[in-house]
Amino acid sequence: MENTISFKDLNLIPQLERAIAKQGYTIPTPIQAQSIPGLLSGKDLIGIAQTGTGKTAAFILPILQKMTEKHPRVIQALVLAPTRELAAQIGDSFSAYGEFLNFRHTVIFGGVRQGRQVQALSGGIDILAATPGRLLDLLQQKRLNLDNVEFFVLDEADRMLDMGFLPDIKKIITKLPSQKQSLFFSATMSTPFNNLAKSLLKNPIQVDVAPETKTVERIKQYVFFIDSSSKGNLLLELLRQKNLASVLVFTRTKHKANKVAIFLSKNKISATAIHGNKSQNARTKAIHDFKTGRIKILVATDIAARGIDIDNISHVINFELPNEAESYIHRIGRTARAGAEGTAFSFCAADERNFLRDIETLIGQKIPIMDHSFHSETAKNAVGPSARPLPQKPFGNNAGFKHKSFPASKNKNYFSKNAKSGNRFKRSPKKW
């Protein structure tokens, strides 16, 4: 049934209503409408929802409403997140929704010196968003204690389990009081997640608002069959379309992410890469520059992009298809945020053809084929061994950045010359 309630129906305090109004929100998303009443009544929660469904506000608003100032700056709320980026964005959300309340929060994560984080903790805080590794480090150093935590949130729990954080999570939980309200969020209801939830939650309510395959319905999807050697040229032509205003480009490896970003920059398209080998300062700067429009293109790997929560991404481009079909849904879900529409383009070479078949099976539909000047019938019709990737090649491989008629040393001149050819797509630009 369609959600028709407003935030005013959720019995939130005036300070929160004011903050929500300032953000321009009037109607709660389904997970907010279904979660907030139960959380305000003190229930534990299992939330099955992806990033982009409004789940962050679904737990922040009731936590802020139920927190009190009876404790002199001790940690009352703890939120664990799998990535630095997601932890930082949760911190930003606490700032936005708690603007008119007198609470302090901080964010701690690895990859940077701990000095400033320790200083923030020593000054006294009410809310802590953290990644498990750095939190454990600081606990072992006795830089903080969690004795007064009343609200515990495990966000993107499935991702944390995939990344091997279960032992760390269990150690952290032993430091928490037995009496607390616990909220677990996950994009999927996997067996490991289910087992963890059963062992730690007390009679939880369950809210399931975003089955994986439903996410794709608001997103226009197209596949481009193409030889790997032509992917660079196709990417340039796409990115020179004016309506591709803010674009997230996915690769399978960190090395390829770097190569794509460098290639675009050399061709006068503002771009930067984000992946696990980048320093935290570099990752934070990249996301800030992308969010503010200083750069147009962010090139990312799957793990780095999981925590990116930016509302205005117009397009997602899969420069390389993921080898796991579910990752495709996570990738394209970076666009079409908060009920908006979005567009996803996928480049499919012959050796990625089986990946595409797996994706189409998962989402239950054939992705429309886009006709373009680099179209490859070989890629489109690949079957058997030719539809699977060859064993990993050394990092010197230039696939996707050279034309078969030119050696790698002439790449730059070749692309510069061909970049002037303009829009050669056979479909009308209005379809982009």
HELIX and SHEET records of a PDB file:
HELIX    1   1 PHE A    7  LEU A   10  5                                   4    
HELIX    2   2 PRO A   14  LYS A   22  1                                   9    
HELIX    3   3 PRO A   30  LEU A   40  1                                  11    
HELIX    4   4 LYS A   55  LYS A   66  1                                  12    
HELIX    5   5 ARG A   84  TYR A   97  1                                  14    
HELIX    6   6 GLY A  115  SER A  122  1                                   8    
HELIX    7   7 PRO A  132  GLN A  140  1                                   9    
HELIX    8   8 ALA A  157  ASP A  162  1                                   6    
HELIX    9   9 LEU A  166  ILE A  173  1                                   8    
HELIX   10  10 THR A  191  LEU A  200  1                                  10    
HELIX   11  11 GLU A  212  ARG A  218  5                                   7    
HELIX   12  12 SER A  228  SER A  230  5                                   3    
HELIX   13  13 LYS A  231  LEU A  239  1                                   9    
HELIX   14  14 LYS A  254  LYS A  266  1                                  13    
HELIX   15  15 GLN A  280  LYS A  291  1                                  12    
HELIX   16  16 ASP A  302  ALA A  305  1                                   4    
HELIX   17  17 ALA A  325  ILE A  332  1                                   8    
HELIX   18  18 ARG A  337  GLY A  339  5                                   3    
HELIX   19  19 ALA A  350  GLU A  352  5                                   3    
HELIX   20  20 ARG A  353  ILE A  363  1                                  11    
HELIX   21  21 GLU A  377  LYS A  380  1                                   4    
HELIX   22  22 GLY A  384  ALA A  387  5                                   4    
HELIX   23  23 ALA A  408  LYS A  410  5                                   3    
HELIX   24  24 ASN A  411  ASN A  418  1                                   8    
HELIX   25  25 ALA A  419  SER A  421  5                                   3    
HELIX   26  26 PRO A  429  LYS A  431  5                                   3    
SHEET    1   A 7 HIS A 105  ILE A 108  0                                        
SHEET    2   A 7 ILE A 127  ALA A 130  1                                        
SHEET    3   A 7 ALA A  77  LEU A  80  1                                        
SHEET    4   A 7 PHE A 151  LEU A 154  1                                        
SHEET    5   A 7 GLN A 181  SER A 186  1                                        
SHEET    6   A 7 LEU A  45  ILE A  48  1                                        
SHEET    7   A 7 ILE A 205  ASP A 208  1                                        
SHEET    1   B 6 ILE A 219  PHE A 225  0                                        
SHEET    2   B 6 GLY A 342  CYS A 348  1                                        
SHEET    3   B 6 HIS A 315  ASN A 318  1                                        
SHEET    4   B 6 VAL A 247  PHE A 250  1                                        
SHEET    5   B 6 ILE A 297  ALA A 300  1                                        
SHEET    6   B 6 ALA A 271  ILE A 274  1                                        
END                                                                             
